[in-house]
Amino acid sequence: MTRGGRAVGVTAAALLAGGVAGAADVEPDARRSGADFMAPETRAMQADDASNPGMLWVLEGERLWAEPAGPEGRACATCHGDAARTMRGVAARYPAFDNGSDRPVDLAGRIDQCRQARQGAPPLARESDPLLALTAYVAHQSRGMPVAPPGDTRLDPFRENGRRLFQQPLGQLGLACANCHDERWDGRLGGAPITQAHPTAYPLYRLEWQALGSLQRRLRNCMAGVRAEPLPFGAPELIELELHLMQRAAGMPMETPGVRP
Amino acid sequence: MTRALVNAPKTARPGEVIEIRAMIAHPMETGYRIGPNGAPIPRHIIRRLVCTYDGAEVFAADLYPAMSANPYIAFSMVATASGTIALAWTDDHGATQTATAEITVAG
């Protein structure tokens, strides 16, 4: 997996330009969380904090929130205090625009940026347990709150690019995200229900992974599924896709940490 | 890194049957998988979960490779007196992780 990953499906897109140009988003009233498509047992597992394995990461994140890091021994809590108060609703507004890099940044990226710049701590690798735990802990504070994408107009071109990527055919199978998640969400793929791709429960615990994982991990799974080379973790295109997906899910309640089959 | 969740009722009546639910973060590596270098990944599972109630063993379970990662185990016991419910998970490396819950039993 090299830098070539950025070029996923570009050739295919050129050949099939506009292949799903007519695809419409899911009707606002017809929007359903991925949890709605699950078996009752899996829904019960998510609903009960004592049986939701994602809570193990939330618990670990709570510990890390208060743990000093870096040369000055500052913890997240040193500046941000009680996360239940200061982080409430924050995850529902991400990805947000980052002034330093002039680009959108996702929640995990912001946490790592804060760690490096403010705490002077070594970076946390994407998809590492500590970063997932902190992200899950922060996002958990927004559980039940509606997804509220920021109105910042500087995000618009990135969001538009995310929308374009969502409708661009990818990989050897030449499938766009929209082919399944906008047009065929009431169908099944193999034995599994196709869902509407609303990222309201991330980071979430997938029984298939037997671990907590990020939206980027899920997006990379789907890319491998259509036989495209997955974009690398932290790729700008993945964050742009997340921007579009959160816009699609605006107003739906956050569920972090979710459980999915 | 200990990450375990124990859920037990805070209070109970004497003789009441209560449910204890316990979950722990553990990879539960089966020993049957092959790593990216072609070598088998060594087995690393929790072998035994023991629950003691005021020092006396009330429940124990032997775990095998077919258990999922982050195993969740629920069982019931009879509440007799106020005290500490302690759970201890021991894995292949001989490491034991513990978690406790306090219960008040009053009629």
Boltz contact constraints between the chains, C-beta under 6 A:
constraints:
  - contact:
      token1: [A, 50]
      token2: [B, 7]
      max_distance: 6.0
  - contact:
      token1: [A, 50]
      token2: [B, 21]
      max_distance: 6.0
  - contact:
      token1: [A, 51]
      token2: [B, 72]
      max_distance: 6.0
  - contact:
      token1: [A, 53]
      token2: [B, 70]
      max_distance: 6.0
  - contact:
      token1: [A, 56]
      token2: [B, 3]
      max_distance: 6.0
  - contact:
      token1: [A, 56]
      token2: [B, 25]
      max_distance: 6.0
  - contact:
      token1: [A, 59]
      token2: [B, 3]
      max_distance: 6.0
  - contact:
      token1: [A, 60]
      token2: [B, 3]
      max_distance: 6.0
  - contact:
      token1: [A, 210]
      token2: [B, 68]
      max_distance: 6.0
  - contact:
      token1: [A, 210]
      token2: [B, 69]
      max_distance: 6.0
